[in-house]
Amino acid sequence: MRIDGCSALVTGAASGLGLATARSLAAAGAAVVLLDLPGSPGEEAAAALGGRARFVAGDVTRAEDVQAAVDAATALGPLRIVVNCAGIAPGQRTVGRDGPLPLEDFDRVIRINLAGTFNVIRLAAAAIQATDPVGAAGTGADAGAGSGSSAAESSVSNPGGPDGIPAPSAPAGIPERGVIINTASVAAFDGQIGQAAYAASKGGVAAMTLPLAREFAPSLIRVVAIAPGIFDTPLLQGLPESVRESLAASVPHPARLGDPADFAALVRHIVENPMLNGDTIRLDGAIRMPPR
Ligand SMILES: NC(=O)c1ccc[n+]([C@@H]2O[C@H](COP(=O)([O-])OP(=O)(O)OC[C@H]3O[C@@H](n4cnc5c(N)ncnc54)[C@H](O)[C@@H]3O)[C@@H](O)[C@H]2O)c1
């Protein structure tokens, strides 16, 4: 699906992976709504992206806040791209020095990372379902729009490059309504000591990807999750340089921390590649996290 001409909603967009994603989608021609907590630097971030970006202050766990962001995105154009980046990553042992982890602490991580992501998906998917499909005529973001387009009606030749292979960004007659991209974590698969709640929340994000993709397939909406390894975001920027260096060296190749731009590049590819659906993609330089 083409990015230009779409409206996009990015959560957690005032910082880190969400901010890089909002920048990248705006540069590719999308109107972008940045949803982040009140008090976050979201207003400045949106202003830096120019006239087709808007900040909506809100909490992903609150239905009315998310609906306001969905409405703001819909007002800017047909909402087709949703990227869930809002999240928290506290390290908390299940039984620590002060005894068992309070259940409220576990609940909070699940509530923001998993239920918050689902809250955005359910409200945004309803808005995406109300749009006309695109890509049927193979030109422009809204070309060929109109309910009732079918793959058969819309088949179009895509000459592609000199090797005859169509570029994934060139619609090859596949009608689509939108793409929902969620942020899991490698902790979903190799969670460390102290990450029981975080790993459970990200495991939930990974696990709901397929049932959501299956449910939304008839609506021509794809759902994909990204499981980042260790990325250089404000989440890590507070750590001492020596710790950052040792984390970077633990990545097999490339032996560096992930750059938020690497994440944003994958988001763009997922939007543009119509065959990516229903799975969680690790973006981690081959790292497998040790127990601690
Ligand atoms: N940085 C990494 O190494 C890494 C690795 C794996 C997964 N992740 C995941 O990527 C996502 C983004 O992380 P990041 O590194 O960019 O962190 P970050 O702290 O830089 O950004 C997260 C943003 O989410 C916002 N946020 C938090 N709770 C929210 C809520 N309830 N409602 C709305 N916004 C809220 C924060 O204000 C912040 O701007 C998170 O889900 C995180 O778990 C990060």
The ligand as a Gaussian input file, in Angstrom:
#p B3LYP/6-31G(d) Opt

LIG

0 1
 N       14.021000       0.653000      22.940000
 C       14.108000      -0.672000      22.912000
 O       15.197000      -1.241000      23.016000
 C       12.867000      -1.507000      22.736000
 C       13.031000      -2.883000      22.537000
 C       11.912000      -3.673000      22.370000
 C       10.643000      -3.116000      22.398000
 N       10.510000      -1.778000      22.603000
 C        9.150000      -1.250000      22.632000
 O        9.042000      -0.195000      21.709000
 C        8.039000       0.718000      22.142000
 C        8.628000       2.117000      22.105000
 O        9.700000       2.165000      23.012000
 P       10.803000       3.300000      22.976000
 O       12.101000       2.639000      23.182000
 O       10.590000       4.175000      21.806000
 O       10.446000       4.028000      24.359000
 P       10.216000       5.568000      24.697000
 O       10.110000       5.602000      26.178000
 O       11.251000       6.406000      24.019000
 O        8.800000       5.885000      24.031000
 C        7.607000       5.359000      24.527000
 C        6.552000       6.437000      24.439000
 O        5.303000       5.865000      24.861000
 C        4.627000       6.858000      25.601000
 N        3.648000       6.232000      26.483000
 C        3.873000       5.480000      27.593000
 N        2.727000       5.117000      28.153000
 C        1.727000       5.636000      27.398000
 C        0.318000       5.630000      27.479000
 N       -0.329000       4.987000      28.479000
 N       -0.397000       6.297000      26.538000
 C        0.237000       6.952000      25.529000
 N        1.573000       7.005000      25.399000
 C        2.315000       6.366000      26.340000
 C        5.716000       7.589000      26.377000
 O        5.275000       8.860000      26.819000
 C        6.825000       7.645000      25.347000
 O        6.777000       8.848000      24.590000
 C        7.614000       0.254000      23.537000
 O        6.425000      -0.496000      23.412000
 C        8.757000      -0.652000      23.977000
 O        8.328000      -1.636000      24.874000
 C       11.593000      -0.955000      22.772000

